[in-house]
Amino acid sequence: MRNISRRFAVLFFLVFLSLLFVRASSASDVPVKSTYGKFGDLRYGLFVPASYDEKKPIPLVVLADASTVGETTVKMIKLASTDGSGYILLSLGSTHEGDIKDAIGIISEICSRFAINDARIFGLWASGKNTLIENIARQYDTLFAATQEIASNQTAGFVKAMHKVRRGPIYNTAFKARNVKTSTTIPTAPAFDGLDETVWQVSQPGYKNIVIRFPQRVMISRCTVKGPTPLSSFKIDVGSDGRTWQEITSVQGNDTKRVERFIPSVGANYIRLSTNEKDVAIAEFEVYAELATAREFRTGVFVGAKGMKMPYRLFIPENYDSLHSIPAVVFYHDSGQRGTDNIRQLGTIKGEGATVWALPENRRKNPCIVIAPQIAHPKLWRDKDVMAANEELLAMLGERYPKMDKNRIYGTGIGLGAEGLCNMAVKNPHLFAALHLVSGGPNHPVDGAKEAGDTVIPGIAKFADIPMWAMQAWDDVRRPISLTTKMINKYRSLGYNPRYTVFLPGLASKVSNPSVYAYEDPRLPEWLFAQNRRERVQRTNKIYTPIGNLDPAVFPNLSTNGLYVDFDKFATGIIK
């Protein structure tokens, strides 16, 4: 959704200050807090159940009515509080398409101020012609879980049905032929929960070629393939028309019946999985659209003590209430994701460092809170005001979610974010339990700016006992490997041997889009969630051999998998 204008932000704030929450005049016996306001020419009423709990995401019903206190609105107000599940009601006093911009603005603001279940936003309009909701749904086709024209006598039935509906993460029509234009369709089951429950069962013969068509262009970030026998090889292609294809990944040498794989985040209308093996058939193909996971992140805007405004996205797992304590992962985005939209840091480019932790299989194994703040251009994560606001944000969320384990707050960042993470560790060595750095660490010029001098390498001694894992592409042209290696060698000179993974030449593009290798490494979650702030790395009595020039003709020979070399495995120590 689009950002609201500065004018609206000011207006909304003044409205909230000047208008007291009062009971709805048309239903004075209903425990609903009401607020009325106006944005541009668009009048609205906001009705929040008194039972609203910010820790529990709640559906949002957007109702376009000629009057914000019309008959249909009044009945929906009453149901918002009397229905056991509850919902927030936004009544828009308009039926006109021309109010779309203002409508999206206020919806965006409400989603940032309240714990809205993004997969359960519904668009309704009172009986009669109403182009507002219909056109919002047409322009923002991932916004509503459902839209419906509704009369006042239909509200109870709608609310009852509404609580069984959510926006599906998988848009699923599958085909079992090479030419999708002439194939018969087979419906697939949503695969977002990570369970083996699609219509293709292992007992069935399966298919050599499976195509999934989406009703819109979506970003694909992950897939699972399953067969009745080991799938030793297959490939995945994407396309825009179902006829021409671009290969995005392939698998060779697999010896298991199930393959879970991250793939480069790419937009597609069609995705195809195929194999040429004679005796192997695909029994199951599950696709995870990045959008689906991102929608589960709540939105918020934090304002620091000195006025620093920081949008952030927040993921709280479903089982939060049943846990005694829970770790938190904080993701710091790269320079290209700077802005104020509160979207890019979860987007299709270098945003996987946040969403990866909320994927179904990860949330089952390692449930955690995920925090993804965003900074505006030309700010840097290492700026003093930004670092101060970060600490304040984490403190605020720690108070709001008391089960957050302060000894298990993990920081991960890409490029500019990795640099900022190291600077924050210099400033406050006790903030993070572990550091995971992708494509960076030491200060580096951004956007052609002159470098004021590195603060990380000279400050490593302050945080060297924090468990750290650096991942770097050998041929990263934006953040040269020489800087990361220099940082690692500083660690080594102090008697520490942090984990250091270097991806082989030719993989830079895949590492800079970390959904492929950096964040898919199966070792990463196991390592990260094992760290605790109370258990620091002990300094040894050794000075480890510095890592020299990584000759591309030599060091790839050290790799055992053709992807990377773990240089911490080659750390011969020299006794002082």
C-alpha positions as CSV (number, residue, x, y, z in Angstrom):
1,M,0.0,0.0,0.0
2,R,1.1,3.5,-0.7
3,N,2.4,5.8,1.9
4,I,0.0,8.4,3.2
5,S,0.9,12.1,2.6
6,R,2.6,14.2,5.2
7,R,-0.6,16.3,5.2
8,F,-2.7,13.3,6.2
9,A,-0.3,12.1,8.9
10,V,-0.5,15.5,10.6
11,L,-4.3,15.7,10.2
12,F,-4.8,12.1,11.5
13,F,-2.7,12.9,14.6
14,L,-4.7,16.0,15.3
15,V,-7.9,14.2,14.9
16,F,-6.9,11.5,17.3
17,L,-5.9,14.1,19.9
18,S,-8.9,16.3,19.5
19,L,-11.6,13.6,19.3
20,L,-12.3,11.5,22.3
21,F,-13.3,7.9,21.9
22,V,-17.1,7.8,22.6
23,R,-19.7,5.2,22.3
24,A,-21.4,5.1,18.9
25,S,-24.4,7.3,19.1
26,S,-26.6,4.9,17.1
27,A,-25.7,2.0,19.3
28,S,-25.0,3.4,22.7
29,D,-25.2,0.0,24.4
30,V,-22.4,-1.4,22.3
31,P,-18.8,-1.5,23.8
32,V,-17.1,0.0,20.8
33,K,-14.8,3.0,20.8
34,S,-15.6,5.4,18.0
35,T,-13.7,8.1,16.1
36,Y,-14.9,10.2,13.3
37,G,-12.6,12.1,10.9
38,K,-12.1,13.5,7.5
39,F,-9.3,13.2,4.9
40,G,-9.7,15.5,2.0
41,D,-13.3,15.0,0.9
42,L,-13.5,11.5,2.4
43,R,-15.4,11.2,5.7
44,Y,-14.8,8.1,7.8
45,G,-15.8,6.5,11.1
46,L,-13.4,4.2,12.9
47,F,-14.9,1.6,15.4
48,V,-12.6,-0.4,17.6
49,P,-14.0,-3.1,20.0
50,A,-13.2,-2.3,23.6
51,S,-11.8,-5.9,23.8
52,Y,-9.1,-5.0,21.3
53,D,-5.7,-6.4,22.3
54,E,-2.6,-5.1,20.4
55,K,-0.9,-8.4,20.9
56,K,-3.6,-10.3,18.9
57,P,-4.0,-9.4,15.2
58,I,-7.6,-8.6,14.3
59,P,-9.5,-8.5,11.0
60,L,-10.3,-5.1,9.4
61,V,-13.6,-4.6,7.7
62,V,-13.7,-1.6,5.3
63,L,-17.3,-0.6,4.6
64,A,-18.2,2.0,2.0
65,D,-21.5,3.5,2.8
66,A,-23.2,6.8,1.9
67,S,-23.2,7.6,5.6
68,T,-20.7,6.7,8.2
69,V,-23.7,6.1,10.6
70,G,-25.9,4.3,8.0
71,E,-28.1,1.3,8.9
72,T,-25.5,-1.2,7.6
73,T,-22.7,0.6,9.5
74,V,-24.7,0.5,12.7
75,K,-25.3,-3.2,12.5
76,M,-21.6,-3.9,11.7
77,I,-20.6,-1.8,14.7
78,K,-22.7,-4.0,16.9
79,L,-21.4,-7.2,15.5
80,A,-17.8,-6.0,15.9
81,S,-18.2,-6.2,19.6
82,T,-20.7,-8.9,20.1
83,D,-19.1,-11.4,17.8
84,G,-16.6,-13.5,19.7
85,S,-13.7,-13.0,17.2
86,G,-14.2,-9.3,16.8
87,Y,-12.9,-6.9,14.1
88,I,-12.1,-3.3,13.5
89,L,-14.6,-1.5,11.3
90,L,-13.7,1.4,9.0
91,S,-16.7,3.1,7.5
92,L,-16.0,5.3,4.5
93,G,-18.7,7.8,3.7
94,S,-18.2,7.6,0.0
95,T,-19.3,5.6,-3.1
96,H,-17.0,7.3,-5.6
97,E,-13.9,5.9,-7.3
98,G,-12.2,9.3,-7.1
99,D,-11.7,8.8,-3.3
100,I,-9.4,5.8,-3.8
101,K,-6.2,7.6,-2.9
102,D,-7.7,9.0,0.4
103,A,-9.2,5.6,1.2
104,I,-5.9,3.8,0.7
105,G,-4.2,6.4,2.8
106,I,-6.4,5.9,5.8
107,I,-6.4,2.1,5.5
108,S,-2.6,2.3,5.5
109,E,-2.6,4.4,8.6
110,I,-4.9,2.1,10.4
111,C,-2.8,-0.9,9.5
112,S,0.2,0.8,11.0
113,R,-1.5,1.9,14.2
114,F,-3.4,-1.3,15.0
115,A,-2.5,-5.0,15.0
116,I,-4.4,-5.8,11.8
117,N,-4.3,-9.3,10.4
118,D,-3.2,-8.4,6.9
119,A,-4.6,-11.7,5.4
120,R,-8.1,-10.8,6.7
121,I,-8.9,-7.4,5.4
122,F,-12.4,-7.3,3.9
123,G,-14.0,-4.8,1.5
124,L,-17.8,-4.2,1.7
125,W,-20.2,-1.7,0.2
126,A,-23.8,-1.1,1.1
127,S,-26.5,-2.1,-1.3
128,G,-26.5,-0.1,-4.4
129,K,-23.9,1.1,-6.9
130,N,-20.5,1.7,-5.3
131,T,-17.4,1.9,-7.4
132,L,-15.0,2.7,-4.5
133,I,-14.4,-0.8,-3.0
134,E,-14.6,-2.4,-6.4
135,N,-11.9,-0.2,-7.9
136,I,-9.7,-0.4,-4.8
137,A,-9.8,-4.2,-5.2
138,R,-9.0,-3.8,-8.9
139,Q,-6.0,-1.6,-8.3
140,Y,-4.7,-3.2,-5.1
141,D,-5.5,-6.8,-5.9
142,T,-3.7,-8.3,-2.9
143,L,-5.4,-6.1,-0.3
144,F,-8.7,-7.7,0.4
145,A,-9.4,-11.3,1.4
146,A,-12.9,-10.9,0.0
147,T,-15.2,-8.2,-1.3
148,Q,-19.0,-8.2,-1.2
149,E,-22.1,-6.0,-1.6
150,I,-24.0,-6.2,1.6
151,A,-27.5,-5.2,2.8
152,S,-28.2,-4.4,6.5
153,N,-30.1,-7.7,6.9
154,Q,-27.0,-9.7,5.6
155,T,-24.5,-8.4,8.1
156,A,-24.8,-11.3,10.6
157,G,-24.4,-13.9,7.9
158,F,-21.4,-12.2,6.4
159,V,-19.6,-11.9,9.8
160,K,-20.2,-15.5,10.5
161,A,-18.7,-16.5,7.2
162,M,-15.9,-13.9,7.4
163,H,-14.1,-15.6,10.3
164,K,-13.5,-18.7,8.1
165,V,-11.9,-16.7,5.3
166,R,-8.4,-15.4,4.8
167,R,-6.3,-14.2,1.9
168,G,-4.7,-17.3,0.5
169,P,-0.9,-17.2,-0.1
170,I,-1.0,-19.5,-3.0
171,Y,-2.9,-18.7,-6.1
172,N,-3.3,-22.1,-7.4
173,T,-4.2,-23.6,-10.8
174,A,-1.9,-26.4,-11.9
175,F,-1.6,-28.1,-15.2
176,K,-0.3,-31.6,-16.2
177,A,0.8,-31.0,-19.7
178,R,3.6,-29.2,-21.5
179,N,1.3,-26.9,-23.4
180,V,-0.7,-25.1,-20.7
181,K,-3.2,-23.7,-23.3
182,T,-4.6,-27.1,-24.0
183,S,-4.1,-28.8,-20.7
184,T,-6.7,-29.8,-18.2
185,T,-6.5,-28.2,-14.8
186,I,-6.0,-29.8,-11.4
187,P,-6.6,-27.7,-8.3
188,T,-3.8,-27.5,-5.8
189,A,-4.0,-27.1,-2.1
190,P,-2.4,-24.0,-0.5
191,A,1.1,-25.0,0.6
192,F,1.9,-22.1,2.8
193,D,1.8,-24.1,6.0
194,G,4.6,-26.3,4.9
195,L,2.6,-29.5,5.3
196,D,2.5,-32.3,2.8
197,E,-1.1,-31.9,1.8
198,T,-1.3,-31.1,-1.9
199,V,-3.5,-33.2,-4.2
200,W,-0.5,-35.2,-5.5
201,Q,0.2,-38.0,-3.2
202,V,3.3,-40.2,-3.2
203,S,1.2,-43.2,-4.1
204,Q,0.1,-41.5,-7.3
205,P,2.3,-41.7,-10.4
206,G,3.0,-38.0,-10.5
207,Y,3.8,-35.9,-13.5
208,K,6.9,-35.0,-15.6
209,N,5.8,-31.4,-15.9
210,I,3.8,-29.2,-13.6
211,V,2.9,-25.6,-14.2
212,I,1.2,-23.3,-11.7
213,R,-0.5,-20.2,-13.0
214,F,-1.2,-17.1,-10.8
215,P,-4.0,-14.7,-11.5
216,Q,-1.4,-11.9,-11.1
217,R,2.3,-11.4,-11.1
218,V,3.8,-12.6,-7.8
219,M,7.2,-12.9,-6.3
220,I,8.4,-16.5,-5.9
221,S,10.9,-17.1,-3.2
222,R,10.8,-20.8,-2.3
223,C,9.6,-24.2,-3.4
224,T,9.4,-27.8,-2.2
225,V,9.5,-30.8,-4.5
226,K,8.5,-34.3,-3.6
227,G,8.5,-37.5,-5.6
228,P,7.7,-41.2,-5.1
229,T,11.4,-41.9,-5.6
230,P,14.5,-39.7,-5.2
231,L,14.4,-36.7,-7.6
232,S,18.0,-36.7,-8.7
233,S,17.5,-33.8,-11.1
234,F,14.9,-31.2,-12.1
235,K,14.7,-27.6,-13.1
236,I,12.4,-24.7,-12.3
237,D,11.4,-22.1,-14.9
238,V,9.2,-18.9,-14.8
239,G,7.4,-17.1,-17.5
240,S,4.8,-14.4,-18.2
241,D,2.6,-16.2,-20.7
242,G,2.9,-19.9,-20.1
243,R,4.7,-20.5,-23.4
244,T,8.2,-19.0,-23.1
245,W,10.3,-19.8,-20.1
246,Q,13.4,-18.6,-18.2
247,E,15.3,-21.1,-16.0
248,I,15.9,-19.8,-12.5
249,T,17.3,-22.8,-10.7
250,S,18.1,-26.5,-11.2
251,V,18.9,-29.4,-9.0
252,Q,21.4,-32.1,-9.8
253,G,22.7,-35.1,-7.8
254,N,19.8,-35.2,-5.3
255,D,19.3,-38.5,-3.5
256,T,16.3,-37.8,-1.4
257,K,12.5,-37.9,-2.1
258,R,12.0,-34.3,-0.8
259,V,13.9,-31.2,-1.8
260,E,13.3,-27.8,-0.1
261,R,15.0,-25.0,-1.9
262,F,15.2,-21.2,-1.9
263,I,15.1,-19.7,-5.3
264,P,16.0,-16.2,-6.5
265,S,13.1,-13.9,-5.8
266,V,11.6,-13.3,-9.2
267,G,8.3,-12.0,-10.4
268,A,6.2,-14.5,-12.5
269,N,2.7,-15.2,-13.8
270,Y,3.7,-18.8,-14.4
271,I,6.1,-21.2,-12.7
272,R,7.1,-24.6,-14.1
273,L,8.8,-27.6,-12.6
274,S,10.0,-30.3,-14.9
275,T,12.3,-33.4,-15.1
276,N,13.6,-35.5,-18.0
277,E,14.3,-38.6,-15.9
278,K,12.6,-41.7,-17.3
279,D,11.7,-43.4,-14.1
280,V,11.0,-40.4,-11.9
281,A,7.7,-38.4,-11.6
282,I,6.9,-35.3,-9.5
283,A,4.4,-36.1,-6.8
284,E,4.2,-32.7,-5.2
285,F,5.2,-29.2,-6.0
286,E,4.7,-26.5,-3.4
287,V,5.5,-22.8,-4.1
288,Y,5.8,-20.1,-1.4
289,A,5.1,-16.6,-2.7
290,E,7.1,-14.0,-0.8
291,L,4.1,-11.8,-0.6
292,A,2.3,-14.3,1.5
293,T,4.9,-14.3,4.3
294,A,5.4,-10.5,4.1
295,R,1.6,-10.0,4.6
296,E,1.9,-11.5,8.1
297,F,4.2,-8.8,9.3
298,R,2.5,-6.0,11.3
299,T,3.3,-2.4,10.5
300,G,4.4,0.3,12.9
301,V,6.2,3.6,13.0
302,F,8.5,4.4,15.9
303,V,9.5,7.9,17.0
304,G,12.6,8.1,19.1
305,A,13.3,10.4,22.0
306,K,15.0,13.0,19.7
307,G,12.3,12.8,17.0
308,M,13.9,10.2,14.8
309,K,11.1,8.5,12.9
310,M,11.6,4.9,12.0
311,P,9.0,2.7,10.2
312,Y,9.3,-1.0,11.1
313,R,7.7,-4.3,10.3
314,L,7.0,-6.9,13.0
315,F,6.3,-10.6,13.0
316,I,4.8,-12.3,16.0
317,P,4.3,-16.1,15.7
318,E,0.9,-17.6,16.4
319,N,2.1,-19.5,19.4
320,Y,3.5,-16.4,21.2
321,D,1.1,-16.6,24.1
322,S,1.9,-20.3,24.8
323,L,5.7,-19.7,25.0
324,H,7.6,-19.0,28.2
325,S,10.2,-16.9,26.3
326,I,11.0,-16.3,22.7
327,P,14.1,-15.0,20.8
328,A,14.1,-12.1,18.4
329,V,15.8,-11.6,15.0
330,V,16.5,-8.0,13.9
331,F,17.1,-7.5,10.2
332,Y,18.9,-4.4,8.8
333,H,18.4,-3.9,5.1
334,D,20.8,-2.7,2.4
335,S,21.1,0.8,0.9
336,G,18.6,0.0,-1.9
337,Q,15.8,-0.7,0.5
338,R,15.9,2.7,2.2
339,G,12.7,4.7,2.2
340,T,9.6,5.5,4.2
341,D,7.2,3.1,2.6
342,N,7.7,0.4,5.3
343,I,7.6,-2.2,2.5
344,R,10.9,-2.4,0.8
345,Q,12.7,-4.0,3.7
346,L,10.4,-7.0,3.2
347,G,10.3,-6.7,-0.6
348,T,11.7,-8.6,-3.4
349,I,15.2,-7.3,-3.3
350,K,17.4,-8.2,-0.4
351,G,14.4,-8.4,2.0
352,E,14.6,-12.1,2.6
353,G,16.8,-11.6,5.7
354,A,13.5,-10.7,7.5
355,T,10.9,-13.0,5.9
356,V,13.0,-16.1,5.9
357,W,12.6,-16.5,9.7
358,A,8.8,-16.4,9.3
359,L,8.6,-19.2,6.7
360,P,6.5,-22.1,7.9
361,E,9.3,-24.6,8.4
362,N,11.4,-22.1,10.3
363,R,8.6,-20.8,12.5
364,R,7.9,-24.4,13.5
365,K,11.5,-25.3,14.4
366,N,12.6,-21.9,15.7
367,P,9.7,-19.6,16.6
368,C,10.9,-16.1,17.0
369,I,9.9,-12.4,16.9
370,V,11.2,-10.7,13.7
371,I,11.9,-7.0,13.6
372,A,12.7,-5.2,10.4
373,P,13.1,-1.4,10.7
374,Q,13.6,0.9,7.8
375,I,15.7,4.1,7.3
376,A,15.1,6.8,4.8
377,H,17.6,7.9,2.2
378,P,20.3,9.2,2.7
379,K,20.5,7.9,6.2
380,L,23.0,5.2,7.2
381,W,22.5,2.6,9.9
382,R,25.8,3.8,11.5
383,D,24.4,7.4,12.0
384,K,24.3,8.2,15.7
385,D,20.6,9.2,15.7
386,V,19.7,6.0,13.8
387,M,21.6,3.8,16.3
388,A,20.0,5.6,19.2
389,A,16.5,5.1,17.7
390,N,17.3,1.4,17.1
391,E,18.1,0.8,20.7
392,E,14.9,2.7,21.8
393,L,12.8,0.7,19.3
394,L,14.1,-2.6,20.7
395,A,13.6,-1.5,24.3
396,M,10.0,-0.5,23.4
397,L,9.2,-3.8,21.8
398,G,10.8,-5.6,24.7
399,E,8.4,-3.9,27.0
400,R,5.4,-4.5,24.7
401,Y,6.3,-8.1,24.3
402,P,7.7,-9.2,27.7
403,K,8.3,-12.7,26.6
404,M,11.1,-11.5,24.2
405,D,14.3,-13.1,25.6
406,K,16.8,-10.2,26.1
407,N,19.6,-12.7,26.1
408,R,18.7,-14.0,22.6
409,I,18.3,-11.0,20.4
410,Y,20.1,-11.7,17.1
411,G,21.2,-9.2,14.5
412,T,21.5,-9.9,10.8
413,G,22.2,-7.4,8.0
414,I,23.1,-7.1,4.4
415,G,25.6,-4.6,3.0
416,L,24.7,-1.3,4.6
417,G,22.8,-3.2,7.2
418,A,25.8,-5.4,8.1
419,E,27.9,-2.3,8.4
420,G,25.4,-0.7,10.7
421,L,25.1,-3.9,12.8
422,C,28.8,-3.8,13.5
423,N,28.7,-0.2,14.4
424,M,25.9,-0.8,16.8
425,A,28.0,-3.6,18.4
426,V,30.8,-1.2,18.9
427,K,28.4,1.3,20.6
428,N,26.6,-1.4,22.7
429,P,28.5,-4.7,22.9
430,H,25.7,-6.2,25.1
431,L,22.8,-5.6,22.8
432,F,23.0,-8.6,20.5
433,A,23.6,-12.3,21.3
434,A,25.0,-13.0,17.8
435,L,25.9,-11.1,14.6
436,H,25.2,-12.5,11.1
437,L,26.8,-10.3,8.4
438,V,26.1,-10.7,4.7
439,S,28.2,-8.8,2.2
440,G,29.7,-6.3,4.6
441,G,30.8,-5.2,8.0
442,P,33.4,-2.4,7.9
443,N,32.4,1.1,6.9
444,H,32.3,1.7,3.1
445,P,31.3,4.7,1.0
446,V,27.6,4.7,0.0
447,D,26.1,6.4,-3.1
448,G,29.5,7.9,-4.0
449,A,29.9,9.6,-0.7
450,K,33.4,10.1,0.8
451,E,34.3,7.8,3.6
452,A,34.8,9.5,6.9
453,G,36.9,6.6,8.2
454,D,36.2,3.1,9.4
455,T,34.9,2.7,13.0
456,V,34.4,-1.1,12.9
457,I,37.8,-2.6,12.5
458,P,39.4,-0.3,15.2
459,G,36.5,-1.2,17.5
460,I,36.4,-4.9,17.1
461,A,38.1,-5.5,20.4
462,K,34.9,-4.1,22.1
463,F,32.6,-6.8,20.6
464,A,34.9,-9.6,19.4
465,D,33.4,-12.0,22.0
466,I,30.0,-11.8,20.3
467,P,29.5,-14.9,18.2
468,M,29.8,-13.8,14.6
469,W,29.3,-15.3,11.1
470,A,30.3,-13.4,8.0
471,M,29.2,-14.4,4.5
472,Q,30.7,-12.8,1.5
473,A,30.8,-13.3,-2.2
474,W,34.4,-13.4,-3.6
475,D,33.4,-11.2,-6.6
476,D,31.1,-8.7,-4.8
477,V,31.7,-5.5,-6.7
478,R,29.8,-3.2,-4.2
479,R,31.3,-4.4,-1.0
480,P,34.8,-5.8,-1.8
481,I,35.8,-9.0,-0.2
482,S,39.1,-7.3,0.9
483,L,37.2,-5.3,3.5
484,T,35.5,-8.3,5.0
485,T,38.7,-10.3,5.0
486,K,40.5,-7.4,6.7
487,M,37.9,-7.4,9.4
488,I,38.2,-11.2,9.9
489,N,42.0,-10.9,10.1
490,K,41.6,-8.3,12.8
491,Y,39.6,-10.8,14.8
492,R,42.3,-13.4,14.2
493,S,45.0,-11.1,15.4
494,L,43.1,-10.7,18.7
495,G,42.9,-14.4,19.3
496,Y,39.4,-15.0,17.9
497,N,38.3,-17.2,14.9
498,P,34.8,-16.2,13.8
499,R,32.9,-18.1,11.1
500,Y,33.8,-16.8,7.6
501,T,32.1,-18.2,4.5
502,V,33.2,-17.1,1.1
503,F,31.1,-17.9,-1.9
504,L,33.0,-19.0,-5.0
505,P,33.6,-16.7,-8.0
506,G,30.6,-16.5,-10.3
507,L,28.0,-16.6,-7.5
508,A,28.1,-12.9,-6.6
509,S,24.7,-12.1,-8.2
510,K,23.2,-14.9,-6.2
511,V,24.7,-13.9,-2.9
512,S,23.8,-10.2,-3.4
513,N,20.2,-11.6,-3.6
514,P,20.7,-13.6,-0.4
515,S,17.6,-15.7,-0.7
516,V,19.7,-18.1,-2.8
517,Y,22.6,-19.0,-0.6
518,A,23.3,-16.8,2.4
519,Y,19.9,-17.2,4.1
520,E,19.2,-20.7,2.7
521,D,22.2,-22.2,4.4
522,P,20.7,-25.0,6.6
523,R,23.4,-24.4,9.1
524,L,22.5,-20.8,9.8
525,P,19.3,-21.3,12.0
526,E,20.9,-24.0,14.0
527,W,23.9,-21.8,14.7
528,L,22.0,-18.6,15.3
529,F,19.4,-19.9,17.7
530,A,22.0,-21.7,19.8
531,Q,23.7,-18.4,20.7
532,N,23.0,-16.7,24.1
533,R,24.3,-13.4,25.3
534,R,25.4,-15.0,28.5
535,E,27.7,-17.3,26.6
536,R,30.4,-15.2,24.9
537,V,33.3,-16.4,22.8
538,Q,36.4,-17.0,24.8
539,R,39.6,-15.4,23.6
540,T,42.4,-17.9,22.9
541,N,46.1,-17.7,23.5
542,K,46.7,-17.9,19.8
543,I,47.2,-15.5,16.9
544,Y,45.5,-17.1,14.0
545,T,47.1,-17.2,10.6
546,P,45.8,-14.2,8.5
547,I,43.8,-15.0,5.4
548,G,45.9,-13.8,2.5
549,N,44.9,-13.0,-1.1
550,L,42.1,-15.3,-2.2
551,D,43.4,-16.4,-5.5
552,P,40.3,-17.5,-7.6
553,A,42.6,-20.1,-9.2
554,V,43.4,-21.7,-5.9
555,F,40.9,-21.2,-3.1
556,P,37.9,-22.8,-4.9
557,N,39.8,-26.1,-4.6
558,L,39.2,-25.9,-0.9
559,S,35.4,-26.2,-1.4
560,T,33.7,-29.5,-0.8
561,N,30.4,-28.5,-2.3
562,G,31.2,-26.2,-5.2
563,L,29.5,-23.3,-3.5
564,Y,31.6,-21.9,-0.7
565,V,34.7,-22.2,1.5
566,D,34.5,-21.9,5.3
567,F,37.8,-20.2,6.1
568,D,37.4,-20.6,9.8
569,K,38.2,-24.3,9.1
570,F,41.6,-23.2,7.9
571,A,42.8,-21.3,11.0
572,T,46.1,-22.7,12.0
573,G,47.1,-21.1,15.2
574,I,50.4,-19.7,16.2
575,I,51.2,-19.8,19.9
576,K,52.1,-16.4,21.3
